[in-house]
């Protein structure tokens, strides 16, 4: 374990935003993580946990110690006739793990193909796509308490999952580091194809050719057609959550905008398509300085060159204000903002 000073974090976030870590270390085991926490405590350093940086806005330099979680490992820890439980290190690439699971005949994650980031970040957001959420397959999450160094395991219920939400964004925010995730996957396919874009993609495919692997391929095709590759166009994927409003509010908007995209929810509210709202407000394809709203997907903000996190948040604030003025709906950012103290500036 080697702690370095004044490390540029630009290569460690998919928006390619510049920021210096006062101290930086990459850990490859739970033991190394605990060692790093001991050093941080001895030195009086603040600790910031970093994963793949795919859901992150770096708004300024980070003081204290940045710990990148790079813990590997894929291990079968339980098995029945119909399912298998797999423990996955937090530093494993999410998409690569999905592909590995399909190769091994472990099914259920095919709709979550090509989501960027590491496995350890998946429970934080309760990642979801095309009608499937991580919570459906999660058994437990192993964590380390950042203050005490104590190791704990949380079951699905204790993770308090919601729409793009979990205990890790609330009660345990900045208090725990995820080191591994245990998932329960199926040995036989149980395809979920109800999501409109996926339903459309499979309509001409014979039923006997519809395998989990095929669904994964189709999901990858859909995502690539809508979302730019961060390697060529630095971005953090969907930048805004789909807002949830009352059904009454959704119906009022649909009277004014019949083409409004809205999905009814079990709790009686409705989820609106943030991308549609942003596009209708006139932002799709617009560029301000080195920040652009992507021309194919209005949910994606792109760093076109040398933009800073502060500049990105300023444009995001303009988008939020514009949508609020046009529709009376307030958008909320998906990415985490660091340093945390600057998060309140995101909508200025």
URHU-V489211 format. One record per residue. N is the residue number from 0. PSI is psi in degrees with one decimal (* if undefined). BURIAL is # if it has 9 or more other ideal C-beta (glycine too) atoms within 8 Angstrom, else .. Layout:
N/PSI/BURIAL + N/PSI/BURIAL
This chain:
0/120.9/. + 1/112.7/. + 2/126.3/# + 3/156.7/. + 4/147.7/. + 5/59.9/. + 6/129.6/# + 7/124.3/. + 8/6.2/# + 9/-42.1/# + 10/-9.7/. + 11/10.7/. + 12/138.1/# + 13/-11.2/# + 14/-4.9/# + 15/43.0/# + 16/137.5/# + 17/136.5/# + 18/143.4/# + 19/136.7/# + 20/123.5/# + 21/-44.1/# + 22/148.3/# + 23/138.7/# + 24/142.5/# + 25/125.0/. + 26/141.0/# + 27/10.5/. + 28/161.9/. + 29/-36.2/# + 30/-43.7/. + 31/-39.6/# + 32/-46.1/# + 33/-37.5/# + 34/-43.9/# + 35/-37.9/# + 36/-36.7/# + 37/-45.8/# + 38/-44.3/# + 39/-40.5/# + 40/-42.3/. + 41/-38.5/. + 42/-10.3/. + 43/28.2/. + 44/141.0/# + 45/148.3/. + 46/130.5/# + 47/128.8/# + 48/134.5/. + 49/137.6/# + 50/-119.9/# + 51/-6.3/# + 52/22.6/# + 53/-5.3/# + 54/50.0/# + 55/137.3/# + 56/115.7/# + 57/107.6/# + 58/-13.5/# + 59/176.9/# + 60/153.7/. + 61/117.7/# + 62/159.7/. + 63/-149.5/# + 64/121.3/# + 65/122.3/# + 66/114.6/# + 67/124.2/# + 68/113.0/# + 69/36.3/. + 70/119.9/# + 71/177.9/. + 72/135.0/# + 73/118.6/# + 74/131.7/. + 75/124.1/. + 76/-2.5/. + 77/153.2/. + 78/139.6/. + 79/-175.3/. + 80/-30.2/. + 81/-12.9/. + 82/167.7/# + 83/141.5/# + 84/128.4/# + 85/126.7/# + 86/125.5/# + 87/130.3/# + 88/143.8/# + 89/-22.0/# + 90/2.4/# + 91/141.5/# + 92/130.0/. + 93/-52.0/# + 94/-40.1/# + 95/-36.4/. + 96/-40.5/# + 97/-43.9/# + 98/-40.3/# + 99/-41.3/# + 100/-40.8/# + 101/-40.9/# + 102/-33.5/. + 103/0.4/. + 104/28.3/. + 105/115.5/# + 106/160.7/# + 107/-21.0/# + 108/3.6/# + 109/-33.3/# + 110/-14.8/# + 111/17.3/# + 112/148.5/# + 113/12.5/. + 114/125.3/# + 115/159.8/# + 116/179.7/# + 117/161.7/# + 118/-37.5/# + 119/-24.0/# + 120/-18.8/# + 121/-44.1/# + 122/-27.4/# + 123/-48.5/# + 124/-9.7/# + 125/63.0/# + 126/146.1/# + 127/153.8/# + 128/143.3/# + 129/43.8/# + 130/7.1/# + 131/139.7/# + 132/150.5/. + 133/-41.2/# + 134/-29.0/# + 135/-26.2/. + 136/-4.2/# + 137/134.0/# + 138/-50.8/# + 139/163.4/# + 140/126.1/# + 141/131.4/# + 142/163.0/# + 143/127.9/# + 144/125.0/# + 145/-21.7/# + 146/-50.5/. + 147/-19.7/. + 148/4.7/# + 149/139.4/. + 150/133.9/# + 151/163.3/# + 152/130.8/. + 153/133.1/# + 154/178.0/. + 155/-45.6/# + 156/-40.5/. + 157/-21.7/. + 158/-12.6/# + 159/54.4/# + 160/143.7/# + 161/-168.3/. + 162/112.2/. + 163/39.7/# + 164/157.1/# + 165/175.0/# + 166/-24.0/# + 167/-13.0/# + 168/-0.4/. + 169/-100.5/# + 170/-32.0/. + 171/12.8/. + 172/127.0/. + 173/15.0/. + 174/-10.6/. + 175/150.1/# + 176/130.4/# + 177/129.3/# + 178/-26.0/# + 179/160.4/# + 180/132.3/# + 181/127.0/# + 182/148.7/# + 183/119.8/# + 184/156.5/# + 185/151.2/# + 186/-17.3/# + 187/149.4/. + 188/144.4/. + 189/75.6/. + 190/139.2/. + 191/107.6/# + 192/18.9/# + 193/-19.8/. + 194/130.6/# + 195/-47.8/. + 196/-36.2/. + 197/-39.2/# + 198/-42.8/# + 199/-38.0/. + 200/-28.1/# + 201/-3.9/# + 202/-26.9/. + 203/7.8/. + 204/127.2/# + 205/144.4/. + 206/-35.3/. + 207/-10.0/. + 208/-2.9/. + 209/90.1/# + 210/164.6/. + 211/-38.5/# + 212/-41.1/. + 213/-41.7/# + 214/-41.8/# + 215/-44.5/# + 216/-43.2/. + 217/-41.2/# + 218/-43.1/# + 219/-42.1/# + 220/-44.9/# + 221/-46.3/# + 222/-42.2/# + 223/-30.0/# + 224/-22.6/. + 225/-30.3/. + 226/131.7/# + 227/150.5/# + 228/121.6/. + 229/-25.5/# + 230/-29.3/. + 231/-29.0/. + 232/94.1/# + 233/122.5/# + 234/171.3/# + 235/28.6/# + 236/-148.6/# + 237/119.1/# + 238/-23.3/# + 239/145.2/# + 240/151.6/# + 241/118.7/. + 242/145.2/# + 243/126.3/# + 244/169.5/# + 245/152.5/. + 246/-33.6/# + 247/-44.2/. + 248/-42.2/# + 249/-41.5/# + 250/-37.6/. + 251/-44.6/. + 252/-37.1/# + 253/-28.3/# + 254/-37.3/. + 255/-35.7/. + 256/86.5/. + 257/-24.6/. + 258/2.8/. + 259/133.1/# + 260/118.0/. + 261/140.9/# + 262/122.5/. + 263/142.4/. + 264/156.4/# + 265/-27.0/. + 266/4.3/. + 267/-8.6/. + 268/-179.0/# + 269/143.7/# + 270/126.5/# + 271/153.2/# + 272/108.5/# + 273/-38.6/# + 274/-40.0/# + 275/-44.3/# + 276/-44.5/# + 277/-42.8/# + 278/-44.6/# + 279/-29.3/# + 280/-0.6/# + 281/19.1/. + 282/-19.1/# + 283/125.8/# + 284/-4.6/. + 285/150.7/. + 286/132.4/# + 287/112.8/. + 288/-126.3/. + 289/15.9/# + 290/128.5/# + 291/146.9/# + 292/122.7/# + 293/143.4/# + 294/-18.7/. + 295/-29.3/. + 296/109.2/# + 297/-12.3/# + 298/-13.3/# + 299/128.0/# + 300/134.3/# + 301/137.7/# + 302/108.1/# + 303/-2.0/# + 304/-98.6/. + 305/33.3/. + 306/151.6/# + 307/164.6/# + 308/-35.9/# + 309/-41.8/# + 310/-39.6/# + 311/-45.0/# + 312/-33.4/# + 313/-43.4/# + 314/-41.2/# + 315/-39.7/# + 316/-39.0/# + 317/-40.1/# + 318/-46.8/# + 319/-45.5/# + 320/-40.9/# + 321/-45.1/# + 322/-38.1/# + 323/-42.9/# + 324/-38.4/. + 325/-42.7/# + 326/-9.6/# + 327/25.8/. + 328/131.5/# + 329/123.3/. + 330/151.8/# + 331/136.0/. + 332/146.2/# + 333/-45.6/# + 334/153.3/# + 335/142.2/. + 336/130.2/# + 337/141.3/# + 338/152.4/# + 339/-33.4/. + 340/-20.9/. + 341/-3.4/# + 342/-33.9/. + 343/-13.2/. + 344/-2.1/# + 345/-24.6/# + 346/12.9/. + 347/*/.
